[in-house]
């Protein structure tokens, strides 16, 4: 059995064939998938998908390029989502200085804050590292 530990099937690029693609996973030998969050908008889609597909689990986090969208209010929302049964990790979190889409200090602040949340919840993290 194949386990995909880092997917983004909530992304709009799969809007046209998501059902067909996810429906073909079992036949292709994929038994489990962890869909990693990267934006605030991705969180609700990931939760929906974990409810719809028995083999799909989720991670909730913010990609470093989107770190400026975080706030303490959003962190409280993240903590609530992390309590869901099929949300199994904090991620995708980290630092990314390649594209320079987000201020480095902002990235560091929210990376540390998300790591603290993972520790508090005793959850693994999915790290974005470039």
Secondary structure, DSSP 8 states (H G I E B T S, - for coil): -EEEEEE-TTSGGGTTTHHHHHHTTTTTTEEEEEEE--SHHHHHHHHHHHHH-TTEEEEE---GGGGGG--HHHHHHHHHHHTSTTEEEEEEEEE--SS--S-HHHHHHHHHHHHHHHHHHT-EEEEEE-
